[in-house]
Amino acid sequence: MQTTHAGNENVWKQAFKEAVLELDPTRLQPKLEAAQAAIEHRLLQARTGQAANHQELMELQDARRTIQFLWQEC
């Protein structure tokens, strides 16, 4: 079964959303790790030919920076 572009985008966006909205400090680190992995996976997919538009690439870069900032703060 092949995953669609929209499905790929939704996976990383959902993981990112769960991480940035997490209020419980004990649950934050695993969610940050999951979001970072999902973002990096989607960036790899985009680099290897699975379509990503300019808007999604910008969102991925912004999400990556946000996750890095949250890592530094926790």
N, C-alpha and C positions, 0 to 999 in steps of 0.2 A: 504494500500500500504506500503510495507516494503522498507525502505531506505537501499541502499547498502553501504558497507564499503567505497567505493570510493566516494560516495555522501556525507557521513559523513565527510570524510577527506576534501573534497572540500569546504564544508560550513565553517569550522573553518579557513581554509587557506585563503579563500576569505575575511572573516571578518578581519583577522589579516593583510592581505595585504592592505586593505582599511585604516586600522588604522595607520599603519606605514608610509604610503605614503601620509597621509593627511597633507597638508600645512597650512590650515586655522585653526588658534587656536580656533575659535568659534565652529568648527565642530569636533575638535579632541576628546573631552571628550565623546560625544555619541558613536563615533567609537571605542574608547578604551573600553568602557563599553560593546559594542556589541561583540568585539573581545574576551574580557575576558569571557563573558558568553558562547560564542561558544566554546572556548577552554575548559572551565570547563565542559560543557555539553559533549564534545567528550571524555574527560578523564573519566567522569562518565560512559559513554557508554562502554568504553574499560574495565573498572573495573567490569561491570556487564555482560560481556561475548560477547559484540559485537566486533568482531576481530579487533585488532590493532597490527601491527607488531612492532618490536623493534625500527625501524627507525622512525615510526610515533610517538611513545611514546617519543623518544628523541626530535623530532621536537616540540611536544606539550609542553614539559618542557622548551625548549629554548624560544618558543613563550610566554609562561607564564612569564618567567623572563623578556623578552623584554617589555611586556605590563606593568609589575610592574615598571620597570625602567622609562618608558615613563610617567607613573602616577606621579612619584616622580619629574620628570623634568618639568611638566606643571603646 
